[in-house]
Amino acid sequence: MKRSQPICHHPILLLLLEAKTQTPATFKQIHARFITSGLALHTYPLSRLLVAASLPPLSSALGLSHAAAILRRATRPSVFLANTLLSSLAAHGHTHLALSLYSELLLRRPDTPKPNNHTYPSLLKACSHPPWHPHGLALHAHLIKCLGGAAVDPFVRAALLSFYSKCGKLAICRQLFDQISQPDLPTWNCILAAYARCPSDAESNGSGMETLFLFQRLQLSSNRPNEISLVALISACGDLGALSQGLWAHAYVERNDLVVNFFVATALIDMYSKCGRLDLAEQVFAGLPEKDTHCYNAMIRGLAIHGHGRHVIGLFDKMRSEGVAVDDVTLVVMMSACAHAGLVDEGRRCFDRMQMDFGIVPKIEHYGCLLDLLGRAGQLEEAEEVMWRMPMKPNAVMYRTLLVACRIHNKSEMGERMIENLMQLEPEHGGNYVLLSNMYADADRWDDVRRVRKVMKDKGIDKNPGSSLVEIDGAMHEFLMGDKTHPHSKEIYSMLDEMDKKLHECGHRPSTKEVLFDVEEEDKEDALSYHSERLAIAFSLLASGSSAPIRVIKNLRVCGDCHSATKLISWIYRREIIMRDRNRFHHFKDDSIMCNLGGL
């Protein structure tokens, strides 16, 4: 038989392999032609045969073992063929089979190809999903052992960087990135996404600031930022409340003719919402010729955190009328909006009908929103009953949600039950001890407050310090409670004294229940004056234009006294103040508060 003939016809056979109408019978006929004509002796055609056998729906009909058998019986097995099949399996969700094939490569039989640099990227990508994280860690150890010095290959390091990024291992991710002398754009995007993925508003603002610094370094490199780079930057600006930088990023997209795709649009809507510019978020949303589920979710979330519950319901109805798919995130933000706006019936109806109307089985996040909805409305007995009857175990967030509601509605007996369960789940979480201390302080049980504080000290548990950010002329300024590290600290504290004097003249009397120490009443009032948001407002009054709104981003919940004091400060100084805490926005303008006090 002449070998030239099959080579001449192999483009036709390859085209037949890629036909969408491929059936098991036709595939087996093509496979037979590969064998009889000698095409199976050539690496590239055989690699295409392997890929075809591993793709659905053919893989389902034949069984993936068929593709593995083709590889095992190859006359000239090579690591290229093994990597081709391994990559195809990993890319189509067959992570277990891909790892099994990799295990065969590790057996080191004479006829088994050995892993190389191209073996690991696809496997690491497949292991970046949560259930497979431990296998990804084992792969890292394997590649160091198998490849030795070759592990510094840039493609392998970039794959490791991506893996640890998606695992949330930011320190390892940064260490790997710093070892790459000349990162390409995908590598830059990976490290930017890693920092942007780590939320700044939960514990600290470090990750968001580092995203901004890294983007500056990217601009100085030989790489040109693309849409993926800008999504990470815009997301970081939203977490930080850095409106000026967010506006610059939006302008950068337009100046450089980047595509405002669904990902960029979603990031912009989210950023403007988090920076207190709901008008600009709505402008971006309205300007989109097409909107997907993520765009709608971002806009609904933005309206929700600003307290526009009725607008959320209208937008949700529009989303459904336009045929845009509703997902589980949509229903979470919908119910959250109803909770903050006090729309109990609407929120309960959304939960009750989510499975019937949208085919979505309630997850723990939806139950958490229902508990929040009922707790804010004071329907705590019903909320507790829902928690014990739901099909999954309550998590710490649920207990904390009901505990806060118990404190607001003076349900101390239920609150003690919640804190007992919470302590069993998270015995080392500082915030739980603070909540317990709050309950005792509300009841003037100062001996118990001191006992809780001693337990925290003995265990080395610290509460997260409250911090507030303000942006002045594009620069971010951060304040902690009682902070005196700012260069203009003297002027800030003089302004604080002036603010306190004017507040007293207007009849404001501090709510000292927010200060959880058994100290003299005068000392408690001083402690309230030095809360981080007060320092941020004082600095903004000094440093910003007299007509500019003051925007404060706080990492924790704003206390009730600061809430009422800020309303008066806004009226006294004729300044609009927009404050974002860990839960929502609070708008203060003239003598009004555009937020729901119950949503604190």
N, C-alpha and C positions, 0 to 999 in steps of 0.2 A: 504494500500500500504506500502511495506517495504521501509524504508528510506536507508537501507544499499545498495540497488541495484544502485541508482543513484550515490552514492559516489564512488562505485566501477567503474562505467563507466565514471565518470567525466573527467578523462584524455583524453579519446577519444573525448568527446564533446569539450574540450578545444582545442585540436588539430584541430578539424573541424572549430572552431572559427577563428583560425589563418591561415586557408587556403587562398591562394591568389586568388583562384577561387570563393571566397565567393560572393553570390548574395543576394539581398534582400529576395528572397523566401527561400533560405536555411538558412539565418540568422533567419528568423521568425520561421522556423521549429525547429532550435536549441533552440531559446528562449522559444518556447512552451515546449520542453523537459525539460528545466530548471524549468519551472513552475510546470508541471505535476509530475516531479520526486522529487521535493523539493529542487533541487540545488539552486533555487533562494532564499532560506532561508539562504544560507551560504555566508559569506562576500567575501571570495576570488574568488570563481567562478563568483559571480555577478560582481565583479570588472573587471574581464576579459571580461565579456559581455559588460560592459559599454565602455571599451577601444575599443573593436571591432566596436561598433556602432558609435564611434566618429571618426574613422579613414577613410580617403578617400580610395577607391571611394565609400565605403558603406555609409559613412555619407552624400555624395551628393545625393545618390539614395534615402535613407530613410528620409533625413532631420535630422539635428542635434537635432531638438526637440524630435526625437524618443529616443535618448540617455538620454535627460533630463527627459522624461516621465518614463523611466526605473528607474531612480534614485528616482523620486518623489513617485513611487508606490512600492518601496522596502518595504518589511514587517518590516525589521529592518534597517532603515536608520542610517548611521553612518558617522562621519566626514572622515573616511578612504575612503568610497565610494565617497563622495563628492570631496575629494581631488584628487582621481584617475581620475574622469571625468574632473575636473577643470584643472589638469596637462596635460591631453591629449588634451583638447581643446586649451590650451595656447601654447603647443608645436607645434601644427599644424596650427598656424596662426589665430585661431578663438578667438582673444583677446577680442572682444566685448562680445561674448557669455560667455567666461570664467568670465569676470567681472560681467555679468548679474547673473550668477550662484552664484558668491561671494556675490552679493547684496542680494540674497535670504537667504544666510546663516546669513546675518546680521539682518534679520527680527526677529530672536529670538522667533519664534513660538515654542510651546512645542515639536512638532515632527521634528523640523529643527535642524540638527547637528550644533554645534558652531565651528567657525574657530579655528585652533590651529597652532602651529609652522610650520607644514607641509603644511599649506594652502598658505603661502605667497611666498616662493621661486620661484615657477613656474610663479605666477602672476607677480612678480617683473621682472623676466626675460622677459616675454612677453611685459611688459611696457617699456623696455629699448630701444625700437625703437622710433624715434623722435615723431611721432604723438601721442604716448601714454604716453609721459613723465609726463604730469600733473596728469594722473591717478596714476602713480607710486608714486608721491609725496603724493597724497591722501591716498594711501595704507600705506605709512610709518606712517601717522597720525593715521590711523585705527588700525594698529597693536600695536602701543603704547597704544591706548585706550582699545583695546580688550584683549591684552595679558599682559599689565602692566609690571611687572618685568620679565615676561617670554620673553620679547623682546630681552633680552641679549643672548638668545639661539644662539650658534655659527653658526648654519645653516642659521638662519634668518639674522644675522649680515653679514654673507658672501654674502647673496643674496642682501642685501642693498648696500654693498660695490660694488658688480658687477653692480648694477643698476646705482649708482651715478658715477661709473667709465665711463659707456657708455654714461651718460648724460654730461660728461665733468666737473662735479662738484668735482674738485680735492681736495679742502679744506675739504669738507664733507667726501669725500672718505678717506682721510688720518686720519681724526678724528675717523671714524669708525674703521679703521685698528688699530690705536693705542690703542683702547679699547679691542682688542683681545689679551689675554695673551699669548697664544701659537698658532699662526696661522698655519694652515696646508698648504700644497703646493699649492692647488688651490687658497687659499686666498692670499698667497704670489704672485702668478702669476697674480692675479687680480689687486693688487696694483701696481705691476711692469708695467702691461699693461696700467693702468690708467696714470701713469707718461709718459710712452713711447708714448701714444696716444696724449699727449699734446705737440705740436711741439715746440722745443727749439729755433729754428732759427727765429721765428716770433717776439717775444718780448724780451725774456731773455733766458739764458742758465740754469735756475734753475731746470726745470723739468728733463732735461737730466742728470745733475749732481746728482740729487736725485735718479734717477734710478740706477746709479752706486753705490751709498751709500747703497741703499736698497738691491742690489744684494750681496754686501759684508756682510750685516747682514743675508741674507738668507743662505749664506755659513756657517756662524757661528751657525746657528740653527740646529735642528735635521733633517731638510728636505734636500733632494738632488735635486738640480735644474734639470729640464727636458727641453725638446725642447721648450716648451712654455716660460719658464723662459729665455732661451737664445735668443729667438726672441725679447723679450722686451729689453734685454741688448744690443744686436747687433743694434737694431733700435736706441737706445739712443746714442750709439757710433757714428752712422752715423750722427745724428743731431748735435752732438758736434764736429764732425770732429776728434774724439779721435781715431786715427789710431792704436796706441799701444794697447789700451784696446780692440779695435775691433779685432786685430790680436790674442790677448790673448783669447778672446771669441771663435774665430774660432778654435784655438788650443784646448780649453776646450771641444768643441763639439767632436773633433776627439779623444782626450785622453780618454774621458769617454764613447766612443762608442754610442754617441747619434745619432739619425737618421737625416741625412741631407734631410729632406722632403722638399716639395715645399715651406712651410712657412719659414723654416730655410734658404733655398737656396735664396729665394727672399730677405730676410733680409740681407744676406751676400752680395748679388749683390748690393743692395741699399746702404749698409754701405760703401763698398769699393769705389763705385762711388762717394758718398758724401765726402769721405776722400781724393779724388784725385788720387786713385789707380785704374784707369780704367783697367789696365792690370790684376790686381787680380780679379776684377769683371768679366772680360771676361774669366778668368781661371776657376772660379767657374761655370759660365754659361756653358762653353764648357764641363766641367766634369760631367754635369748632364746627366744620361742615358735617362731621360724623362723630358720634360719641359712643364709646363702648361702656361696658359695665364698670370698669375701673374709674373712668371719668365721672360717671354718675355717683359712684361710691364716694369719691373725693369731694364732690360738691355737696352731697348730702351730709357727709361728715363735717364739712366746713360750716354749713348752716346749723348743724346740731350743736357744735361747741360754742356757737355764738347765740344759742338760745332761741333760734327761729323754728320752733317745732311745727307750726302751721305751714310754713314755707316748705319744710321737709316733706310733709304729707303731699302737698301739691306737686313737688318735683318727683316724688315717688310715683304718683299717678301718671305723670307725663312719661316717665321712664317705661312704665308698663304699656302705655298707649302706643309708644314708638316701637314696641317689640324688642327692647333691649333686655337681655337676660338678667334676671334677679338671682344673685348668689347669696351664700350664707353671710358674707361680709355686709351686703346691702341691708339685710335684716338686722344685723347687730347694730349698725349705725342708725337705722330707723328706730329701733327700740330705745337706743341711748338718747336719741333726740326727744322721744316721747317722755322719757324719764326726766330729763332736764327741764322740759316745758310743762311738766305736770299733766300730760295727756295720758292718764292712766287707762281709760277705756280703749283708746286707739292703740296703745302699746300692748295691752293684753290681747286685743283682737289680732294684732300682727303675729303674736306668738302662737295663738290658738289655731290660726289658719295657715301657718307657714308650710306645713306638710301637705295640706289639702290643695292649696293654691299654687305652690311652687315645687312640691316634691322634695323639700329639704327637711331632713330629720333634725330636730333641735339638738345642738351641741351644747357643751358646758358654757360656752360664751353667751349663748342665747338665754340659758337659764340664769346666768349671772346678770344679764340685762333685766330680766323679769324681776329678780330679787331687788335690784336697784330701783326699778320702777315702783314696786310695791313698798319698799322701805322708805323712799323719799315721800311717798303719799301717806305714810304713817300706818299702812296696813301690814304691820309686822307679824301678826299671828299667821296671816295667810302666806306671807313670804317664808316664814319658818316651815310651814306645812309643805310648801312647794319644794323647799330645799331637801326635806327628808324623804319626799316621795319621788324625786327625780331619779332616772335610771343610772346615774353615775354618782360617785362619791363627791361631796362638796370639796372645793379647793380653798386655799387660804384667802384668795381674793373674795370669795363669797362670804366667808366669815367676817372679813374686814368690812365688807359692804354693809352687812347687817349690824355690825358693831357700831359703825358711824351713825347709822339710822337710829339705833337704840339710844345713842348719846343725844341726838337731836330731839328725839321724842320722849326722852326721860324714861326709857324702859330698862332700868338697871338690872333687873333680874334676868331678862333675856340676854342682856349684854354680857353678864357674867358667864352664861352658858356659851356664848359665842367665843369669848376670850379663852375659856378653858379648852375648847376644841382647837382654837387657833394656836395656842401654845404647844399642843401636842404635835401639830403639823410642822410648825416652824419655831422650835425652841430657841434658836439663835438669832432670830430676826429682830433687830433693834426697834423697828416700827411697831411691833406688837406690844413691846413693853411700854412704849410711849402711849399707845392707845389705852392700855390698862392703867397707866399713871393718870391719864386724862380722866378716866372714869372716877378714880379715887379723889382727884382734885375737885371735880364737880361736886362731890359729896362732902367736901372739906375733911376727907380722911387722910390727913397729912402724914400720919404715922405709916399708913400703907403706901403712900407716895414715896416716902423715904426708903421703905423696905424694897420697893420695886427698883429704885435707883441704885440701892446697894447691890441687889442681885445683878443688875446690869454691869456695875463696876467690877464685881467679883468675877464675872464671866468674860470681862473684857469686851462687852457689847456696846457699841456706840450707835446713836441715832444719826441719820443722815442730816448734815447741817442744812438749814434753809439758805438758799442763795437766790439772788435776783439779778437779772441781766437787763441793761438798757443800752440802746444803740444811739450814740451821738455823733453826727457827722461821719458816719460809716465805721466808727470805732466802737467795739463792744466793751462795756464796763460791768464788772461783776462785783456784787456786794454780799457779804455774809452778815449775820446778826452781830451787831456791835463792832463792825469792821472799821478799823482805823488805818488801813494800809493804803488807801487811795491817796494819790498826791495832793488832792484838794480836800483832805479829811477835815481840816480846821473849818473851812468855809461850809462844808456839808453839815457839820454838827451845829454851827451857828444857825444855818437854815432850819435844822430840826428844832432848835429852841424856839425859833420864830413860829414854825408851824404849830408846835404844841401850845404856844401862847394863844395863837389865833383860834385853835380848836377849842380851848377852854373858854375863850370869850364868846364863842358860838354855842356854848352849852354842851360840848362833847364831854362825856365822862367815860374814861376807859373801862372796858369790860375785862377786869383783871382775872376772870376765870380762865382766860387763855394762857396765863402765866402759871406754870405748874410747879411752883416752889412755895414753900411755907415761909414767906418773907413779908416784911412790912408792905402795906398797901402802896406807899410812895415808891418803893423799890420796884414793885410790880409794874407801876405805870412807866417808870424809866425803861424797864425791859421791853415793854410794848413799843416805846418810841424808837428803840434801836433795832426793830425787826428789819430784815434785809430789804423788804419792799419800801419801807419808809425812807431808808437811806437812798435807794434808787430814785424815788420820787424827788427827794430833796436835791440830789445832784442834777436831775433833769430840769428842775425849776431854775437852777443856777446856770446850767450850761446850754440849754436849748432855746430856740427862738420863742418869743412870748406867745405866738399863735400856734406853734407846732404841737400836735398831740403827743402825750407822753405814753410810751409803750413799755410796759414792764413784763418780763418773763420770769416767773417764779417756778422753782423745781418742785415745791411742795404745795399743799393746799393753803390758800390765803386764809388767815384767821378772821373770825367775825369782827374783832375790834378794828383790824386794819381795813376791812371791807367798809365799815361804817365811817371810819376816819377818812378814807380815801374819797368817799362821796362828798364830805364836807370840804376837803382840800381842793377838790375839783371846782366846787362852787366859790370858795374863798379866792382862789387864784385865777378863776375864769379859764381853766385849762381842761381840755378833754384828756381823760386818763383811761387807757385801755390796758387791763391787766390780765395776763394769761397765767393760770396756775396749772397744776397737774390734771385738773378735771375739765376746765372750761375757761371761757372768756368772761370778764366782767367789764362792762362799759360804763363809765361815769362821765356825764356831760351836763352842764348847768346844774340843776338840782335833781337830776333823775339818775336812776340806775337801770341800765338796759340789760338786766340779767335777773335770774331767779335766785333770790337769797337762799331758798331751800336747796339750791344746787351746790352750795359750798361743799 
